[in-house]
Amino acid sequence: MFDRITPDGVAWRDGRHVAADVILWATGFRAALGHLAPLGLREPGGGVRVDGTRAVADPRVQLVGYGPSASTVGANRAGRAAVRDVQRLLAGHPADAAAA
């Protein structure tokens, strides 16, 4: 398990670093998002506003299993949608990703 998320990947205390475009954080349907606090995703009421699985405050963040996608029935569908969204974003088509 890495110790921190950096602007271009993840890092450990011993100095190791791995570049990453995407981090898939599988929480097991627990809304444990404290580690994401530095990203400023929470709204004044404490929740994270999402559009599908995308955090509205940062479109790079996908929260599969959070909010409307927090069900075992919807998880597969939401996961597939999140993957398509991330692929569009990585391909440099953020407008397309927002429309997905």
C-alpha positions, -999 to 999 in steps of 0.1 A, spaced: 0 0 0 14 34 -9 17 62 17 6 92 -4 -8 103 -37 14 127 -56 6 150 -86 18 123 -110 14 90 -91 19 74 -57 48 73 -33 61 54 -3 80 67 28 111 49 16 113 72 -15 98 47 -40 75 64 -65 52 50 -93 38 72 -120 0 67 -124 -26 82 -146 -54 64 -128 -58 50 -93 -87 26 -88 -96 27 -51 -120 -2 -43 -136 6 -10 -161 -23 -8 -190 1 -8 -178 20 23 -179 58 19 -145 61 36 -131 91 17 -111 108 44 -78 101 25 -92 123 -4 -97 153 18 -68 173 2 -86 171 -31 -115 193 -17 -143 171 -31 -167 175 -2 -196 199 -5 -206 222 25 -230 195 38 -202 169 39 -211 148 9 -193 145 -25 -214 156 -54 -211 131 -83 -223 130 -119 -226 93 -125 -194 81 -109 -174 112 -115 -167 136 -87 -180 170 -99 -153 189 -81 -125 169 -99 -135 150 -130 -104 128 -127 -119 111 -96 -143 83 -102 -163 70 -72 -177 37 -82 -199 23 -53 -206 58 -39 -238 77 -42 -262 64 -70 -238 36 -79 -237 21 -44 -255 -11 -51 -244 -46 -61 -268 -44 -90 -255 -11 -103 -219 -16 -96 -210 -35 -128 -228 -10 -149 -212 19 -130 -178 3 -133 -181 0 -170 -192 36 -173 -163 48 -151 -138 29 -173 -152 45 -205 -151 79 -188 -115 75 -177 -105 62 -212 -120 94 -227 -103 116 -202 -69 99 -208 -73 102 -245 -77 140 -241 -114 142 -246 -127 156 -213 -158 171 -229 -167 137 -242 -160 122 -207 -184 147 -192 -211 137 -216 -207 100 -209 
